[in-house]
Amino acid sequence: MPTIDDIARELGISSATVSRALNGSRLVGVEVREKVAAVAKKLGYEKRSIRRHRGRGILSVKLVLPRHAEPERALFYDFAALIEGLRRGFTLCGLNLLCEINSPDFEPYPHKKGGDIDAFVFAFQRPSQQTLKSLRDHGTPFVVLNRSIPGLPCVASDHAAGMLDLLDHLRSVMSEIRPRFVSIEGLGQVHEERLDGFVQACRHREIAFDREKDTVLFSDIASIQSAKVAAMAKGANVLICVNDIVGTVVLTELDRLGISVPNEIAVTGFDDSPVRRLSRPLLTTVSLPVEELARYAATRLQAEIIENEAPAALLRVVGHLVPGESTP
């Protein structure tokens, strides 16, 4: 059976253009749509209609998840919230959700029937250039979740707003703030955006913070040990941890050192992740609105697939402050 790739080769245009033309997208002119329709008819192409169930369309969406070398990375969000957000976002149709783990040799269309996938969601990771080329060649809509990549449709957390909320909370309960920013290697863009956000917040609120001297970067979670924590705590009265996992480990090491939290030093996290519930004292944090991120991503994909809207640019979703016992 002829495919959109066959039509694209016949006309010398991309599969994405053929797909948009067949779906009546406003991004394709009348002349191109007519040419595509003519070649499709000549080749005997039959457009696959969206399956119907009780009068509603059912879309097949592939959720691509990362695999981390460090198992603790899986603790920073609630997987059920991610799934629920995607389901809530597709309000005009049903959802057939397929999950796959990313890898260096990930192939979006491993089988001939791979074209049955209506859209992709890449959660907490950047798709490879090879994957992006394949998606564009096939004209399949996609969204990247919690990453901000120029030129790609992304829905991400507003890290800068979250850091400003944390700093304003600290200013409301502390007369003086001497902060350290604590992070680990391998977080990539999330580390950079949260550190940038905290630097900006300190500048706006006129809090002294030296990006180089006051940032402590550990190689991994296991390297956050008592001696290093004691050293970085000297001269500081607030430890701003890049996420709740780092914050929880820092709290444990401070307890081993006999340093009272929050009486001697305050600690904050970020994400409001499941692991935060295990922290003692309970971490003050900012929520990573995973369900809301997923819902926005699904709504955008639905508009692109069903309403033929153009892919949307970056959308930032603001979390909210979640006070705990680790700050005064």
Buried (B, 14 or more C-beta within 10 A) or exposed (E): EBBBBBBBEBBEBBBBBBBBBBBEBEBBEEEBBEBBBEBBEEBEBEEEEBBEEEEBBBBBBBBBBBEEEEEBBBBBBBEEBBBBBBBBBBEEBBBBBEEBEBEEEBEBBEEEEBBBBBBBBBBBBBBBEEBBEBBEBBBBBBBBBBBBBEEBBBBBBBBBBBBBBBBEBBBEEBEEBBBBBBBBEEBEBBBEBBBBBBBBBBEEBEBEBEEEEBBBBBEEBEEBEBEEBBEBBEEBBBBBBBBBBBBBBBBBBBBEBEBEBBEEBBBBBBBBBBBBEEBEBBBBBBBBBBBBBBBBBBBBBBBBBBEBBEBBEBBBBBBEBBEBBBBB
